[in-house]
Amino acid sequence: MATATAPLAGFTVGVTAARRRDELAVLLRRRGARVVEARSAPSVPAQNADALRRATELCLTAPLDYVVATAGVDWHGWMSAADGWGLGRRLGEACREAVVLSGGPKGGPGGPDESLPAGSKAGGELLTWLLARDLRGSRIAVQEHDGSMAEFIAALRERGAEVLSVPVHRQAPPTESDPVRRLVEQTARGEIQAIAFTSVSASTGFLEAAAGQGLLEQLLGVLRRGPERGGVLPVCVEPACARPLEEHGVTPTCPDRGRTDALVRAMVQALPRGNRELRLAEHRLTLQGSVVLVSGQCLWLSPVQAALLRALAEQPGEVLSRTELLRRVWAGGAADEHAVEAAVARLRGALGPYAALVRTVPKRGYRLAATR
């Protein structure tokens, strides 16, 4: 059970990992966090998994000179599959040492070395650019779907290049659909404070699940805000699994080393930045995640109660109307002003002897009787 001295007391953390999930969950719980687990890694359909793996292994037998990437989802699908086979790090290094080309601005890891107009994917400027080089003896990996790049590949081989065809695959939905769906919903509503990704497949699969539920934009909104502005902290064990999020304008926190314990330390450092310090008479209260820390106690709040108190704590003493609280706490929901009144009553009950912290201002709304 979390104590007031545990660094992650009051924080709920989503864990999406397939690998290292148990280790990560244990480390988080030891530091006081509540953990919600849901494997979000997509799987590779059997019909092309073997062919993709063979092509990936062939790419790793010698250095690559060029990599021709297709759409971002296909690129990350390849990285996800390689990660699942234990080849992700080697493939990432091989691509970083090569010139990565794409038909758009978001092709390879960290962006392609050369970016060309979207219409040049299967020929045109991209092929012209390559054919202008001396390709004799060079190794080129080309992503393709159902022979779509056959003429492109043939032209490269005529110039003496060794071309490795990498089949594009389409990812299947996660097998644990209900846990993933619930975690997406909790994250989009801001009911958790952080979400951890330990692989490209985990971050890609989570975004795909959110898109399938129609919650992608809402999810991205809370991830972009981060803990300082009442959002959710995304944490990635290494830069590779951060890239799918970065392509959507999200800047995850990454530890200096790609280790599970380093990832947990990054959370311990970053999450408290969203804490709110309040004073009520001689008492000092800290709103941390979903708890109020006071006098060595942890007073647990529900997600709605925590969001309500956090909204009031933005400007202690300032009156917020029921309408304004509805907008901030129940965004997109079907609640009404009676829901605000009921939530305030339950919040006071959860605060116990500190219930006087939340004051009613007749005909106007509510305020905190506290200073920061």
Residue, then its C-alpha position, 0 to 999 in steps of 0.5 A: m500500500a502506498t504511503a505518503t513518503a512513496p515517491l509515486a503515491g497517488f499516481t496511476v500509471g498505464v503499462t502497455a508492454a508485452r515484454r518487461r511488463d511484470e518487471l516494470a509493474v513491480l518497480l512502479r508499485r514499489r514506489g507507490a504507484r497504481v498500475v493499469e496493465a494492457r498489452s497494446a503491441p499489435s501482432v503480425p498476420a501469419q500470412n506475411a510474418d515469415a517473409l518479413r522476418r526473412a527479409t529483415e534478417l537478410c538486411l542485417t547480414a551486411p551494412l545497408d547503403y539506402v533504405v526506401a521507406t513507404a508510409g509511416v504506418d508501414w515503416h513503424g509496422w516493420m520496426s514493431a515486427a522486428d522488435g517482437w523478434g528481438l531484432g529491433r535494436r539491430l535494425g534501427e542501428a542499420c537504418r541509422e547508418a544508411v540513407v533513409l529515403s521516403g516519399g514524404p516528410k516522415g519516412g524513417p527513424g528521426g526523419p529521412d536523410e532525403s525527403l521528396p514530394a509524396g508523388s515520387k514514391a514509386g518513381g519520378e524524383l525518388l528514382t531519379w535521385l537514386l539513379a544519379r548515384d553510382l549504385r554498383g555494389s550498394r545494398i538497398a532495402v525497399q519496402e513494397h506491397d504486392g509487387s508495387m515497386a517491381e519496376f522501381i526495383a528492376a531499375l536499381r538492379e540494372r545499375g548494379a545494386e543489390v536490392l532487398s525487397v521488404p514486404v509491407h504487412r498490415q497489423a492485426p488488432p491487439t488480442e487483449s482488446d478490452p484492457v487496451r480499450r479501457l486503458v485508451e479511454q482512461t488515458a484520454r479522460g486523464e484518469i491516469q497520470a502517466i503511460a509507459f512504452t517499452s517498444v515501438s510496437a507498444s506505442t504504435g499499437f496504442l495509437e492504432a487502438a485509440a484511432g479505432q475507438g475514435l479517441l485519437e485526437q482526445l488522447l493526443g491532447v492530454l499527452r501533449r499537455g503533460p503533467e504540468r498542465g494537468g495532462v498525462l505523461p508519456v514515457c518511452v524507454e528509448p527514442a525508437c519507441a518515442r517516434p510514433l508519438e513524436e510524429h503526432g506532435v507528442t514529446p515523450t520523456c525518455p531516460d538517458r539509458g534504455r533500461t526499465d529502472a531508468l524509465v521508472r526514475a524518469m517518472v519519479q522525476a517528472l510526475p511531481r511537476g504537476n503537484r499542487e501545494l496548498r495551505l489550509a490554516e496550519h496544514r500543508l496539503t499536496l495534491q499529487g495525482s489522485v491523492v491529497l498528502v497531509s500530515g503523513q496521510c494519503l487521502w485517495l480521491s476518485p479521478v473526478q474528485a481529483a480533477l475537480l480539486r485540481a481545477l479549483a487549485e489552479q487559482p486558490g481563492e478564485v470562484l469557479s462556476r458550475t458551468e466552468l467546472l463542467r467544462r474543465v472536469w467533464a469535457g465531452g461528457a453528458a454531466d449537468e450542474h447537479a453532477v457538479e454538486a454531487a461531486v463536490a459533496r463526495l470530494r468533501g467526504a473524501l477530504g474528511p477533516y479537511a472538507a472545509l478546503v472546498r467552499t461554496v459561494p452562493k449563486r456563484g460556484y465554488r472556491l478553495a479556502a487555501t493559499r499556495 
